[in-house]
Amino acid sequence: MASVESAAPTARAPILVLDKLDKRFGATHALKSVDLTFEQGEIHAIVGENGAGKSTLIKVLTAVHPRTAGDVYWNGKSVPLATPQESIGLGINAVHQEVVLCPHLTVAANIFLGDEEMRAGLLDKRRMERDAQKLLNELGFALPADAILSSLTIGQQQLVATARAERRGAKFLIFDEPTAYLTRQEAAALFKLIRQLKARGVTIVYISHRLEEVFELCDRVSVLRDGALVATRKVSETNETELIALMINRSIEQIYHKDEVPIGETIIETAALTGPGFQDVSIRVREGEIVGLYGLIGAGRSEFVQSVFGRHPATGGRIVWRGRDVTIRTERQAMNLGIALSPESRRDQGLCLNLGVGLNINLPIFKLLSVGPLINVARESAAADKQIRDVQIKTASRAAPVTSLSGGNQQKVVIGKWLNHGAKLFIFDEPTVGVDVGTKAEIYRLLGSLLKQGAGIVMVSSYLPEVYELADTLHVFRAGRLVATHGRKDASHEEILTEAIGV
């Protein structure tokens, strides 16, 4: 236990110490002799690319996976962390990016899951709903305790998972990409709670690809690369440039690199388009152009692009495709025109989780790979392998289940499946949510290759630096309306954010 005894004095006592922690999955070395100390009452960020070992670290600490070698010390005592129940008993809890709760149960039932309140041998549902609502109100989460979980947004479900962890009396709480799907108000409530937990002595592990959140919230930051710990810094003594260099050995300028592509003819125009959640939206997308749609979550951007794709047909206005008026009532009509949509939630809307990587990639083009009712297996395999290679998807094989991939590689599958389709208009709704800066650079490279082929791109993002750096034309949405339009970088971040908020 030399790593504990020889540790340099700190302002806080260690609560959890990892000593030469190692994890292997067959030939894959996921964690490589990690030495790391977490202090009581600190907010400790863990950053790194997809595949760097962050998810594996979470699963070892929550005892989902047993460690291969090394020791874990909790308050100075060696602990086996053999079962999830043991981790929970110590006070170690995790709030995952992909919510692992019961969608068919109420919010209250999920908060009390495994620790239900009873009365005379029966579930006391009223009491659980009352106590759950009180907890949600105290946390500042504007959620109804009696709602069915599946009726909530993904971000709201994450808040329910947070409330559940808080009720269990967490002493060591891990947040994995907690703001990926939260509105600005929900994120503010979560940050307030995290600071309150810190003040009560709870240790927070904060995993995020949004480095600005690390600098706003955290005390220390540790960088993982290829399963190894490469550095731990005080947040006050580092910067974004250094962290990116530690993660991927690339500069921030390289992340947002965009080749200059000549703007061509107009692909699509909307004129006063109106539909569920938006109204009177007029935009134009040309060949070789990225059109950015920025706004807070719920501003109407996603509803607008889903209407263009035929998922929720417009109720008014016009769509002009290649100079002629068209009516798009179904997704098939949109696809036949040459429109592709990469949706906001890759797991719920963009992937078939029970299928392999190759089958997911080929979904839009199986008709092209078939002879009559039969699929040409050789062509199917060749098409999948080409996309896996071109998009640089890290997978054991085309047959590997898509659930076995990291979040960044799942997103590459969502994007890659449209590249063989021959679409002319690509709509990317939150294309880099939950992925690391290295994968972002690879996705932006893919977008650049589409532009060079004469396609047009609509990029929906609630992450302002992304659309600001990449969009040739930037539209700002607020409350279902398009409220401002800017050319490339002709307005400041502050001006755009003010337009989106409406202050």
Residue, then its C-alpha position, 0 to 999 in steps of 0.5 A: m500500500a505504498s501509494v497510500e502511505s507515500a502520497a503527498p499531503t493534500a488539503r483533503a483526506p483520500i477516500l478512494v485510492l487505486d494502486k496499480l489498477d489493471k483490467r484486461f478483456g482477453a487481448t484488450h488491455a483496457l486499464k494499465s496499472v492506474d495509480l489514482t487518488f480521490e479526495q473526500g469532498e472534491i470534484h475530480a474530472i476524468v477526461g480522455e478520448n473514447g476508448a481511453g478507459k473511462s467507462t472501464l474505470i466506472k465499471v470497475l469502481t461500481a463492481v460491474h467488472p472485476r479488476t484483473a490486478g491491483d488494489v482498491y483502498w476505501n478510507g485506507k482499507s483494502v476492499p475487493l469490490a466484488t459485487p455491485q451491492e458491495s460498491i453501493g454499500l460503501g456509498i459508491n454510485a454512478v449516474h450513467q449517460e445512458v439511463v439504466l432505470c425501468p422505463h415502464l415504472t413511475v419516477a417515484a418507483n425508480i427512485f425507490l427501486g430496490d428499497e421500496e417503502m412498505r405498509a402492511g406488507l404492501l407497496d406504499k405507492r402514495r408515500m413513495e410518490r409523496d417522499a419522491q416529490k419532496l426530494l425532487n423539489e428539494l433538489g430543484f428538479a421540476l419533475p412529477a413523481d407520478a409520471i411514467l419514466s418513459s414519458l420524460t426526456i433523456g435529460q429528465q431521466q438522468l435527473v431521476a437517476t441522480a435523485r435516486a443516487e442522492r436518496r441512497g446516501a452516496k459518498f462517492l458519486i460518478f457522473d458520466e456525461p451528465t449534461a449531454y441531454l440536459t437543458r440549460q436550466e436542468a444543467a444549472a440545477l445539476f451543477k447546484l446539486i453537485r456543489q451542495l454534495k461537495a459541501r457535504g463531503v461527497t466526492i464527485v467523479y465528473i466524466s465529460h467531453r465538455l472541457e468548459e464544464v471541467f473548468e467551471l466545476c471541478d477541482r482536479v482533472s485526470v487524463l486517461r489515454d489508451g488505458a493509462l493515466v497520463a496526468t493529474r492536474k489542479v484545474s486552476e493550474t492547467n488549460e484546455t490546450e494542455l488537456i487536449a494535448l495530453m488526451i490526443n496530442r493535437s491542437i484545438e485548431q486541428i479539432y475544428h479544422k474546415d477546408e474551404v469548399p466552393i458553395g454551389e447550387t441550392i439543394i433545398e429551401t424552406a419558406a415559412l415552414t410550420g409544424p409541431g414545435f416550430q413556425d415560420v422557418s425559412i432557410r436555404v442549404r447549398e452544395g458545399e455548405i454547412v448550415g448551423l441551427y443553434g439554440l437551447i434544447g427545446a428551441g424547435r431546431s430538432e422539430f424543424v429538421q424532423s419535419v423536413f425528414g418527414r418524421h413529423p410532417a409540416t402543417g404549413g409553408r413550403i419545401v423547395w427541393r432542387g427548384r421544385d415544390v415537394t411535399i414530404r409526408t414520410e421518411r421514405q419520401a425524404m430518403n428517396l429525394g436524397i435526404a439523410l438524418s442522423p438523429e439526436s439520440r443515437r441509441d433510441q433513434g439511430l441504431c438497432l441495438n440488437l443487430g451487429v455493426g455491419l447490419n446497422i451500417n447497411l440498413p439504408i441500402f439493403k435494397l441496393l444490395s439485394v437481388g429480388p428478395l435475396i441479399n447479396v451476402a458478398r456485396e453486403s459484407a464488402a459495403a460494411d467493411k468499406q464503411i468501417r474502414d473509411v469511417q475508422i470505426k473501432t470494432a472487433s468485426r462487422a458482426a460485433p453487436v453495436t452495443s459493444l462499441s464506445g459512444g463515439n464509435q456508435q455515433k460513427v455507425v449512425i453517420g457511416k450508414w448514410l454515406n453509401h446512400g448517395a444522399k445530397l442533404f445530410i442533417f446531423d442533429e447533435p452529431t458529437v454529443g457524448v464523444d471525445v475531442g479526437t472523435k469529434a475531429e474525425i466526424y468533422r473530417l467526414l463532414g468535410s468529405l461530404l461537402k467536397q462531394g457536393a452535398g449540403i449539411v444541416m448541423v443542429s447543435s446546442y454546443l455553440p463552439e461547434v456550430y460557430e467554428l464550422a457553419d457557413t451560415l448560422h441560424v439561431f432558434r428560440a421558442g420555436r422561431l428562427v430569430a437571427t441569421h449570421g454569416r460565418k463568424d460575423a457575430s460574437h459568442e455573446e451576441i449569439l447566446t443572447e439571441a438564443i436566450g432572449v435577454 
